[in-house]
Amino acid sequence: GTGGNIAYTLGLLNTPCILVAAAGKDFALYKSHLAKIKDVDLSGIKVFKKDVTARGFVTTDKDNNQIWGFYEGAMRMARNLSVKKLIDSDTLLMIAPNDTKAMKKYVNEAIEKGVAYIFDPSFNIPHFSLNSLRRGVTYSTVLIGNDYEIELIRRRLEWTNKMLTKKTNIVVTTQGRKGVIIDTKSKKLRISAAYPKNESDPTGAGDAFRAGFLAGFVRDYSLEACGKMGALAAVYTVEKYGTQTHKFSRNEFKKRYYSNFHERLNL
């Protein structure tokens, strides 16, 4: 799924994480690439040698609208993996788009162990049963998606926007160039997008946003700061072709955060 992209940017932000995923027999080169990123623990990856690693194929038009094709490959085996031994009360579990049965399993394991999790059903929203989708959303610490995905969740569950916010703790809605909206039971935050130096490729921007948001969230930063960190992380990906070709140092990130939002970031 998208966990590799999220873990990559978390590593750039000096945020330790364990990547849990099912990979195929062609994973070696990709593994060596990720292994170079400090703070990314690959011990949760299992290689299934009878299949190849999942891959996506994207067509992007001049307005950055995208149509995706996807080959599941070894990712279907993720349902055989467990996060139970990797999570505890101090863990924040990111349940990113993956094999649908795997996502359901990870939700149940997090609930069973009382572990906070971020739920990102994404392109799997139509594939969840109503009960599974409702359970994933209701028990989540943060529900995250783009504006289309959040609206699709709301319509499938037949909830109003107010009900959706009430059922979960925090709803994060990304809106591309329009920035991000963060809804809680007590307030609504609107955060502007950061400024890209160029717009080479939007692919992976959502994953980078999630990493930036997560990096702030696990440090107990304000939701506003988390949203701004996500917005800034996203533009680094937009400026490069590919989802793991961007690079930045912590000091570079802090300087650019200040230039975009006129606030200091203690990262």
C-alpha positions in Angstrom: 0.0 0.0 0.0 1.1 3.6 0.6 2.9 2.8 3.9 6.3 2.9 2.2 5.7 6.5 1.0 4.6 7.6 4.4 7.5 5.9 6.2 10.0 7.4 3.8 9.0 11.0 4.7 8.7 10.1 8.4 12.3 9.1 8.2 13.3 12.5 6.7 11.5 14.1 9.6 13.4 12.1 12.1 10.3 10.2 13.3 11.0 6.6 14.1 8.5 4.1 12.6 8.1 0.5 11.8 6.8 -0.4 8.3 4.4 -3.4 8.2 3.8 -4.7 4.7 3.7 -7.7 2.3 6.3 -7.5 -0.5 7.1 -9.7 -3.4 10.2 -11.4 -4.9 11.3 -8.2 -6.6 11.6 -6.2 -3.4 15.4 -6.3 -2.9 16.3 -3.0 -4.7 13.4 -1.1 -3.1 14.4 -2.5 0.3 17.9 -1.2 -0.1 16.5 2.2 -1.0 14.4 2.4 2.1 17.1 0.9 4.3 19.2 4.1 3.7 16.6 6.2 5.5 17.4 6.6 9.1 14.5 5.9 11.6 12.6 3.6 9.2 12.5 0.0 10.6 11.8 -2.6 7.9 11.5 -5.5 10.3 7.7 -5.6 9.8 8.0 -6.4 6.1 7.5 -10.0 5.0 8.6 -11.0 1.5 6.4 -13.5 -0.4 8.5 -15.1 -3.1 5.7 -16.5 -5.2 4.4 -13.1 -6.2 5.7 -9.6 -7.1 5.3 -6.4 -5.1 2.1 -4.4 -5.6 2.2 -1.5 -8.0 0.1 1.4 -9.2 -0.1 2.9 -12.6 -1.3 6.5 -12.8 -2.3 8.8 -15.7 -2.2 12.5 -14.8 -3.6 15.3 -16.9 -2.4 19.0 -17.1 -4.7 19.9 -14.3 -3.2 17.2 -12.1 -6.4 15.0 -12.2 -5.5 11.4 -12.0 -6.8 8.0 -13.0 -5.2 5.0 -11.3 -4.8 1.3 -12.3 -3.6 -1.0 -9.6 -2.1 -4.5 -9.4 -2.4 -6.0 -5.9 0.3 -8.6 -6.2 1.8 -9.7 -2.9 -0.2 -7.1 -1.0 -3.1 -9.5 -0.8 -1.0 -11.5 1.6 -0.9 -8.5 4.1 -4.1 -10.0 5.6 -1.8 -12.8 7.0 0.4 -10.2 8.9 -0.3 -9.0 12.4 0.6 -5.8 14.2 -0.2 -7.1 17.7 3.4 -7.7 18.8 4.4 -4.3 17.5 1.9 -2.0 19.2 1.4 -1.0 22.8 -0.2 1.9 24.7 2.6 4.3 23.5 2.1 3.4 19.8 0.3 5.4 17.2 -0.8 3.1 14.4 -1.2 4.4 10.9 -3.7 2.2 9.0 -2.9 3.3 5.5 -4.5 2.0 2.2 -3.7 -1.7 1.9 -5.4 -5.0 1.3 -9.0 -4.5 2.7 -9.0 -7.6 4.9 -5.6 -6.5 6.3 -7.0 -3.1 7.2 -10.0 -4.6 8.9 -7.6 -6.9 10.9 -5.4 -4.0 12.0 -8.4 -2.0 13.1 -9.6 -4.9 15.2 -6.1 -5.5 16.7 -5.7 -1.8 17.6 -9.2 -1.8 19.3 -8.4 -5.0 21.1 -5.2 -3.6 22.6 -6.6 -0.1 23.2 -4.1 1.5 20.8 -4.7 4.9 19.1 -4.8 4.7 15.3 -5.2 6.9 12.3 -7.7 5.5 9.7 -7.2 6.2 6.0 -9.5 3.9 4.0 -8.9 5.8 0.7 -9.7 3.8 -2.4 -11.0 0.9 -0.3 -14.0 2.9 0.9 -16.4 1.0 -1.5 -14.9 -2.3 -0.5 -15.6 -2.1 3.2 -18.9 -3.4 4.5 -20.9 -0.7 6.2 -20.2 -2.3 9.6 -16.5 -2.5 9.0 -16.3 1.1 7.7 -18.4 2.4 10.6 -16.2 0.5 13.1 -12.9 1.8 11.5 -14.2 5.4 11.6 -15.8 5.3 15.1 -12.8 4.0 17.0 -10.2 6.0 15.2 -8.2 8.8 16.8 -7.9 10.5 13.4 -9.9 9.9 10.2 -8.0 11.3 7.2 -8.8 11.5 3.5 -9.2 14.0 0.6 -12.4 15.9 0.2 -13.9 13.3 -2.2 -13.1 10.4 0.2 -14.5 12.1 3.3 -17.7 12.9 1.4 -17.9 9.3 0.2 -17.5 8.0 3.7 -20.2 10.4 5.0 -22.6 9.3 2.2 -22.0 5.6 2.7 -22.7 5.8 6.4 -25.5 8.3 5.9 -24.1 10.7 8.4 -24.1 14.5 8.4 -20.7 16.3 8.6 -21.6 17.0 12.3 -22.3 13.4 13.0 -19.0 12.3 11.3 -17.0 14.7 13.5 -19.0 13.6 16.6 -18.4 9.9 15.9 -14.6 10.2 15.6 -12.2 12.5 17.4 -10.5 14.4 14.5 -11.4 14.5 10.8 -8.6 15.7 8.5 -9.7 16.6 5.0 -7.1 17.4 2.4 -8.0 19.7 -0.5 -5.0 19.9 -2.7 -4.1 23.5 -3.6 -6.9 24.7 -1.3 -5.1 23.4 1.8 -6.6 21.3 4.6 -9.5 21.4 7.0 -9.2 19.8 10.4 -12.5 19.3 12.3 -12.8 18.4 15.9 -15.9 18.4 18.2 -15.0 21.9 19.4 -13.4 23.7 16.4 -12.7 23.8 12.7 -9.2 24.7 11.4 -8.5 25.8 7.9 -4.8 25.6 6.9 -3.5 27.0 3.7 -1.3 24.9 1.3 2.4 25.6 1.3 4.0 27.1 -1.7 5.8 24.7 -4.1 8.8 25.9 -6.1 7.4 24.0 -9.1 4.6 21.5 -9.8 6.3 18.5 -11.4 4.1 15.6 -10.2 1.3 15.5 -7.6 1.7 11.7 -7.1 2.5 10.9 -3.5 1.6 14.4 -2.1 -1.2 12.9 0.1 1.2 10.3 1.6 3.8 13.0 2.3 1.1 15.1 3.9 0.2 12.2 6.2 3.8 11.8 7.2 4.2 15.5 8.0 0.9 15.4 10.0 2.0 12.3 11.9 5.4 13.7 12.7 3.8 16.6 14.5 1.0 14.5 16.1 3.4 12.0 17.8 5.3 15.0 19.2 2.0 16.4 20.7 2.2 19.5 18.5 -1.0 21.5 18.1 -3.3 20.3 15.3 -2.6 23.6 13.5 1.1 22.9 13.5 0.5 19.2 12.4 -1.6 20.4 9.5 1.1 22.9 8.5 3.8 20.3 8.7 1.7 18.0 6.5 1.1 20.8 4.0 4.8 21.6 3.8 5.9 17.9 3.5 3.5 17.5 0.6 5.0 20.2 -1.6 8.4 18.5 -1.5 6.9 15.6 -3.3 5.0 17.8 -5.8 8.3 19.3 -6.8 9.8 15.9 -7.9 8.7 13.1 -10.1 8.0 10.0 -8.1 6.8 9.4 -4.5 10.2 8.9 -2.8 12.6 11.1 -4.7 12.3 14.2 -2.6 14.9 15.0 0.1 15.3 17.6 2.8 17.2 18.1 6.1 15.5 18.9 9.3 17.0 22.5 9.2 15.8 23.0 5.7 12.3 21.9 6.6 12.3 24.3 9.6 13.5 27.2 7.5 10.9 26.6 4.8 8.2 26.2 7.5 9.0 29.6 8.8 9.0 31.2 5.3 5.6 29.7 4.5 3.8 30.2 7.8 5.9 32.8 9.6 6.2 30.7 12.7 9.1 28.8 14.3 8.9 25.0 14.3 10.7 23.2 17.2 11.5 20.0 15.3 
